[in-house]
Amino acid sequence: MDIRGRWLDTILYEIPLLALTSEAYFKFCDTDWTHADQTEKAYQKGLKLMENGCIFSEFGTRRRRDHHTQDLVLSGLKRAHEEAKQRGRTGKLSGTSNVHFAMKYGIPPVGTVAHEWFMGIASITNDYEHANETALRYWVGCFGEGVLGIALTDTFGTPVFLKAFKRTMPTPEEAEVDAIATRIPQATGAPVSPADSPTKEDRAPDYMRSKGRSYARIFQGVRQDSGDPLAFVKMMRDFYESEGIQEKKTVVFSDSLNIERCLEYRQAAEEAGLNPTFGVGTFLTSKSPSFLTISSSLPAILKQIRLNRRLHPFLHGHQIRPPQHRHQALLRQRHARHQNQRQHREEHRQRRGRPSGEGDAWVYREGLGSGGREDALGKC
């Protein structure tokens, strides 16, 4: 599936499209399940996590069996949360990434920054080397300190990210100069986005408090979404120690979790002096061995592949063909299709006794696109 349009519009398609894809799979392919026990299973899973001190959020919208299943799951988790609270347990349900269910069950809507944010900034500025730092600065400049303060580290690799994470937040004057200097190539000369700091007349206290401090100090913590979680814990512990950061930081684990892994990662994080939390999705809303086994062949993720007509050289660990190869492949497919159409028309003329090529005008335009601007393209 391809999504084309402005970034501010296309970014909203990921959740409903992936949810519909997952629901279609569970409706027509993997049908060996019912709604009957979903609430009780969610209750037991949630209670086990909370009894062991795990603080977690429900992240299962994209890969849920269907809307009703997720509703039942949240119902079970909310019941487990209330029971764990009465027992005085430290674990709890901290929220859900689904805003509708957050409203329905009276729990916080929660989430973290997406890989697409860093990818989009890299493409717009055409500067992958400094994309992490630019994205972090724009983020803090927009939301301020202490708001949405979990940084995603693995878009272009965690070691590279940490080099930007240790850098110092610029002053408002420095940010304004950079915002003006960073422009879309071949555009009108306007800045890529509004200056990412307030005006000199009305600067936000959060921004002023953040300047001169490193992003690692400003952000409340980081999110682990790929690779070895235990190695990630050690890497972050060593990083914070090397930066002289004594404040206890948070690690949000969100990669293929289950109860056993949550307990293992919790122990490792706490021993490293970090505060562990978890974003649990598939394990809660679509736990099915057959689905997990073949999920790699299903369109289970949606990633930005092009912005401002510039194709990303790679996607979060997934190699893709260079732009010219993709372009040439599409041209070959289109040329073959036109050749088949010409052959069919020629055969039709011969059957009707018409001279070859008579009364036919056919033009092949070598190239792609309709001539309109293609601001963003997402591929599922």
C-alpha positions as CSV (number, residue, x, y, z in Angstrom):
1,M,0.0,0.0,0.0
2,D,1.3,3.5,-0.9
3,I,0.2,6.7,0.7
4,R,0.9,10.0,-1.1
5,G,0.3,13.5,0.1
6,R,1.4,16.2,2.5
7,W,3.4,14.9,5.5
8,L,0.9,16.4,8.1
9,D,-1.9,14.3,6.4
10,T,-0.1,11.1,5.5
11,I,1.4,10.6,9.0
12,L,-2.1,9.9,10.3
13,Y,-2.7,6.9,8.1
14,E,-0.3,4.4,9.8
15,I,-2.5,3.4,12.7
16,P,-5.9,2.8,10.9
17,L,-4.3,1.1,7.9
18,L,-2.2,-1.3,10.0
19,A,-5.2,-2.0,12.3
20,L,-7.4,-2.8,9.3
21,T,-4.7,-5.0,7.8
22,S,-4.4,-7.0,11.0
23,E,-8.1,-7.2,11.5
24,A,-8.6,-8.5,7.9
25,Y,-6.0,-11.2,8.6
26,F,-7.7,-12.4,11.7
27,K,-11.1,-12.3,10.1
28,F,-10.2,-14.2,6.9
29,C,-7.0,-16.1,7.6
30,D,-6.3,-16.9,11.2
31,T,-9.9,-17.5,12.5
32,D,-9.2,-20.0,15.2
33,W,-10.0,-17.6,18.1
34,T,-13.0,-16.0,19.8
35,H,-13.7,-13.0,21.9
36,A,-14.9,-15.2,24.8
37,D,-11.8,-15.2,26.9
38,Q,-10.0,-12.0,25.8
39,T,-10.9,-10.0,28.9
40,E,-9.8,-12.7,31.4
41,K,-6.5,-13.3,29.5
42,A,-5.7,-9.6,29.5
43,Y,-6.6,-9.4,33.2
44,Q,-4.3,-12.3,34.1
45,K,-1.4,-10.9,32.0
46,G,-1.8,-7.4,33.4
47,L,-2.0,-8.6,37.0
48,K,1.1,-10.8,36.6
49,L,3.0,-7.8,35.3
50,M,1.7,-5.5,38.1
51,E,2.3,-8.0,40.8
52,N,6.0,-8.0,39.7
53,G,6.3,-4.3,39.8
54,C,6.1,-3.6,36.1
55,I,4.7,-0.2,34.9
56,F,3.4,-0.6,31.4
57,S,1.2,1.0,28.7
58,E,-1.0,-0.8,26.1
59,F,0.4,-0.3,22.6
60,G,-1.7,-2.8,20.7
61,T,-3.8,-0.8,18.2
62,R,-1.9,-1.5,15.1
63,R,-1.8,-5.3,15.4
64,R,-5.1,-6.0,17.2
65,R,-7.4,-8.7,16.2
66,D,-10.2,-6.2,15.9
67,H,-11.6,-3.2,17.7
68,H,-13.8,-5.2,20.0
69,T,-10.8,-7.3,21.1
70,Q,-8.8,-4.2,22.1
71,D,-11.9,-3.0,24.0
72,L,-12.0,-6.2,25.9
73,V,-8.3,-6.2,26.6
74,L,-8.4,-2.6,28.1
75,S,-11.4,-3.7,30.2
76,G,-9.3,-6.6,31.6
77,L,-6.2,-4.4,32.2
78,K,-8.2,-1.7,33.9
79,R,-9.7,-4.3,36.3
80,A,-6.2,-5.7,37.0
81,H,-4.9,-2.1,37.6
82,E,-7.6,-1.5,40.2
83,E,-7.0,-4.8,41.9
84,A,-3.2,-4.2,42.0
85,K,-3.7,-0.7,43.4
86,Q,-5.9,-2.1,46.2
87,R,-3.2,-4.6,47.1
88,G,-0.6,-1.9,47.2
89,R,1.5,-3.1,44.3
90,T,4.0,-0.8,42.6
91,G,3.2,-2.0,39.1
92,K,0.4,-0.3,37.2
93,L,-1.2,0.4,33.9
94,S,0.2,3.8,33.0
95,G,-1.9,4.4,29.9
96,T,-2.8,3.4,26.3
97,S,-1.7,4.7,22.9
98,N,-5.3,4.6,21.7
99,V,-6.8,8.0,22.5
100,H,-10.4,6.7,22.1
101,F,-9.9,4.0,24.7
102,A,-8.0,6.4,27.0
103,M,-11.1,8.5,27.1
104,K,-13.4,5.6,27.5
105,Y,-11.6,4.0,30.4
106,G,-10.3,7.2,32.0
107,I,-6.6,6.4,31.7
108,P,-3.8,8.6,30.2
109,P,-3.1,8.6,26.5
110,V,0.6,7.9,26.1
111,G,3.1,7.5,23.4
112,T,6.6,8.4,22.2
113,V,8.2,10.0,19.2
114,A,8.2,7.9,15.9
115,H,11.0,6.9,13.7
116,E,9.3,9.0,11.0
117,W,10.1,12.2,12.8
118,F,13.9,11.7,12.5
119,M,13.5,10.3,8.9
120,G,11.4,13.3,7.8
121,I,13.8,15.8,9.3
122,A,16.8,14.1,7.6
123,S,15.0,14.2,4.2
124,I,13.8,17.8,4.5
125,T,17.2,19.1,5.5
126,N,19.1,16.6,3.2
127,D,21.5,16.2,6.2
128,Y,21.4,12.7,7.6
129,E,24.7,13.4,9.5
130,H,23.0,15.9,11.8
131,A,19.4,14.7,11.6
132,N,19.3,13.3,15.1
133,E,20.4,16.6,16.7
134,T,18.2,18.7,14.5
135,A,15.1,16.6,15.3
136,L,15.9,16.7,19.0
137,R,16.2,20.5,19.0
138,Y,13.0,21.0,17.0
139,W,11.2,18.7,19.4
140,V,12.3,20.5,22.5
141,G,11.7,23.8,20.9
142,C,8.2,22.9,20.1
143,F,7.0,21.0,23.2
144,G,9.4,22.3,25.9
145,E,11.2,20.4,28.6
146,G,9.4,17.7,30.6
147,V,6.8,17.1,27.9
148,L,6.9,14.0,25.7
149,G,10.5,13.6,27.0
150,I,11.3,10.0,25.8
151,A,13.9,10.0,23.0
152,L,13.9,7.2,20.3
153,T,17.5,6.2,19.7
154,D,17.5,3.6,16.9
155,T,16.3,5.3,13.7
156,F,19.9,5.6,12.4
157,G,21.6,3.5,15.0
158,T,21.9,4.1,18.8
159,P,25.7,4.8,18.8
160,V,25.2,7.6,16.3
161,F,22.2,8.9,18.2
162,L,24.2,9.1,21.4
163,K,26.7,11.4,19.8
164,A,23.9,13.9,19.2
165,F,22.3,13.2,22.5
166,K,25.3,14.5,24.4
167,R,25.3,17.8,22.6
168,T,24.2,21.0,24.2
169,M,20.8,22.6,23.5
170,P,21.5,25.9,21.5
171,T,20.4,29.3,22.7
172,P,17.3,30.8,21.1
173,E,19.5,33.1,18.9
174,E,21.4,30.1,17.6
175,A,18.3,28.2,16.9
176,E,16.7,31.1,15.0
177,V,19.8,31.4,12.8
178,D,19.8,27.7,12.0
179,A,16.1,27.6,11.3
180,I,16.6,30.4,8.7
181,A,19.6,28.7,7.2
182,T,18.0,25.3,6.8
183,R,15.9,25.4,3.7
184,I,14.2,22.9,1.3
185,P,16.4,22.5,-1.8
186,Q,14.9,24.1,-4.9
187,A,12.1,25.6,-2.8
188,T,11.0,29.2,-2.6
189,G,13.6,30.2,0.0
190,A,11.3,30.0,2.9
191,P,12.5,28.2,6.0
192,V,11.7,24.5,6.3
193,S,9.5,25.2,9.3
194,P,8.8,28.1,11.6
195,A,11.8,29.0,13.8
196,D,11.9,26.3,16.5
197,S,12.3,28.8,19.3
198,P,9.8,31.5,20.6
199,T,10.2,35.1,19.6
200,K,12.5,37.4,21.6
201,E,9.5,39.1,23.0
202,D,7.8,36.0,24.2
203,R,10.2,33.1,24.9
204,A,8.8,30.0,26.6
205,P,10.3,29.4,30.1
206,D,10.8,25.7,29.2
207,Y,13.1,26.6,26.3
208,M,15.0,29.2,28.3
209,R,15.6,26.6,31.1
210,S,16.8,24.0,28.6
211,K,19.4,26.1,26.8
212,G,23.0,25.3,27.6
213,R,22.2,21.8,28.8
214,S,22.7,18.5,26.9
215,Y,19.7,16.7,25.4
216,A,20.6,13.7,27.5
217,R,19.9,15.9,30.6
218,I,16.8,17.5,29.1
219,F,15.0,14.3,28.0
220,Q,13.5,12.1,30.7
221,G,14.8,9.0,29.1
222,V,15.0,6.8,26.0
223,R,13.1,4.1,24.2
224,Q,14.5,0.7,23.3
225,D,12.8,-0.6,20.1
226,S,15.3,-2.9,18.4
227,G,18.5,-4.9,19.0
228,D,19.5,-6.5,22.3
229,P,17.6,-4.9,25.2
230,L,20.2,-6.1,27.8
231,A,23.1,-4.6,25.7
232,F,21.0,-1.4,25.3
233,V,20.7,-1.2,29.1
234,K,24.4,-1.5,29.6
235,M,25.1,1.1,26.8
236,M,22.7,3.6,28.3
237,R,24.1,3.1,31.8
238,D,27.7,3.7,30.5
239,F,26.5,6.7,28.5
240,Y,24.8,8.4,31.4
241,E,27.8,7.7,33.7
242,S,30.2,9.1,31.2
243,E,28.1,12.3,30.9
244,G,28.0,12.7,34.7
245,I,24.2,12.4,34.8
246,Q,23.2,11.1,38.2
247,E,19.5,11.7,37.8
248,K,17.6,8.5,37.4
249,K,16.5,8.2,33.8
250,T,13.8,6.1,32.2
251,V,14.0,3.3,29.6
252,V,10.9,2.4,27.7
253,F,11.0,-1.1,26.3
254,S,8.7,-1.7,23.3
255,D,10.2,-4.4,21.2
256,S,8.3,-7.8,21.1
257,L,7.5,-8.0,24.7
258,N,5.9,-10.7,26.9
259,I,5.7,-11.3,30.6
260,E,9.1,-13.1,30.9
261,R,10.9,-10.5,28.9
262,C,9.4,-7.6,30.9
263,L,10.5,-9.2,34.1
264,E,14.0,-9.8,32.8
265,Y,14.4,-6.3,31.4
266,R,13.0,-4.7,34.6
267,Q,15.6,-6.5,36.7
268,A,18.4,-5.5,34.4
269,A,17.4,-1.9,34.2
270,E,16.9,-1.4,37.9
271,E,20.3,-3.0,38.6
272,A,21.8,-0.5,36.2
273,G,20.1,2.4,38.0
274,L,17.5,3.1,35.4
275,N,13.7,3.3,35.7
276,P,12.1,0.7,33.4
277,T,8.7,1.0,31.8
278,F,7.1,-1.0,29.0
279,G,4.9,-0.4,25.9
280,V,3.2,-3.8,25.3
281,G,1.3,-4.3,22.1
282,T,1.0,-7.5,20.2
283,F,1.3,-9.7,23.3
284,L,-1.9,-8.2,24.6
285,T,-4.1,-7.6,21.5
286,S,-3.1,-10.2,19.0
287,K,-1.2,-13.0,20.7
288,S,-1.4,-15.8,18.1
289,P,1.5,-18.1,17.3
290,S,0.5,-18.4,13.7
291,F,0.3,-14.6,13.2
292,L,3.6,-14.0,14.9
293,T,5.2,-16.8,12.8
294,I,4.3,-15.4,9.4
295,S,4.1,-11.7,10.4
296,S,7.3,-10.9,8.4
297,S,5.5,-11.7,5.2
298,L,2.5,-9.4,6.2
299,P,2.5,-5.6,5.7
300,A,3.0,-5.2,9.5
301,I,4.8,-1.9,9.4
302,L,4.4,1.4,7.5
303,K,7.5,3.6,7.0
304,Q,8.2,6.8,5.2
305,I,10.2,6.2,2.1
306,R,10.3,9.5,0.3
307,L,9.8,13.2,1.3
308,N,10.2,16.2,-1.0
309,R,10.9,13.7,-3.8
310,R,14.0,12.4,-2.0
311,L,14.1,8.7,-1.3
312,H,15.5,7.6,2.0
313,P,18.7,5.6,1.6
314,F,17.6,3.1,4.2
315,L,14.7,2.4,6.5
316,H,15.3,1.6,10.2
317,G,17.4,-1.5,9.5
318,H,15.6,-2.5,6.3
319,Q,17.7,-2.1,3.1
320,I,15.8,-0.8,0.1
321,R,16.8,-0.4,-3.5
322,P,18.6,2.9,-4.4
323,P,16.3,5.4,-6.1
324,Q,17.6,4.8,-9.6
325,H,17.1,1.0,-9.3
326,R,13.5,1.5,-8.1
327,H,12.9,4.0,-10.9
328,Q,14.3,1.7,-13.6
329,A,12.3,-1.2,-12.3
330,L,9.1,0.7,-12.5
331,L,10.0,1.9,-16.0
332,R,10.6,-1.7,-17.1
333,Q,7.2,-2.8,-15.7
334,R,5.4,0.1,-17.4
335,H,7.2,-0.5,-20.7
336,A,6.4,-4.3,-20.6
337,R,2.7,-3.4,-19.9
338,H,2.6,-1.1,-22.9
339,Q,4.3,-3.7,-25.1
340,N,1.7,-6.2,-24.2
341,Q,-1.1,-3.7,-24.9
342,R,0.4,-3.0,-28.4
343,Q,0.7,-6.7,-29.1
344,H,-2.9,-7.3,-28.2
345,R,-4.1,-4.4,-30.4
346,E,-2.0,-5.7,-33.3
347,E,-3.5,-9.2,-32.9
348,H,-7.0,-7.6,-32.8
349,R,-6.3,-5.7,-36.1
350,Q,-5.0,-8.8,-37.9
351,R,-8.2,-10.7,-36.9
352,R,-10.3,-7.9,-38.3
353,G,-8.2,-7.7,-41.5
354,R,-6.8,-4.2,-40.9
355,P,-3.3,-3.1,-41.9
356,S,-0.8,-3.2,-39.2
357,G,-0.7,0.1,-37.2
358,E,-3.6,1.7,-39.2
359,G,-5.7,4.1,-37.2
360,D,-3.7,3.9,-34.1
361,A,-1.6,6.5,-32.3
362,W,0.5,5.3,-29.3
363,V,2.9,7.4,-27.3
364,Y,5.2,6.1,-24.6
365,R,6.5,8.8,-22.3
366,E,9.6,7.7,-20.5
367,G,9.3,8.9,-16.9
368,L,7.4,8.5,-13.7
369,G,4.9,10.7,-11.9
370,S,1.9,12.8,-13.0
371,G,3.7,16.1,-12.9
372,G,2.3,17.1,-9.6
373,R,4.4,17.5,-6.5
374,E,4.8,14.4,-4.4
375,D,5.5,15.7,-0.9
376,A,5.4,12.4,1.0
377,L,5.1,8.8,0.2
378,G,4.6,6.1,2.8
379,K,4.8,2.4,1.9
380,C,3.3,-0.5,3.8
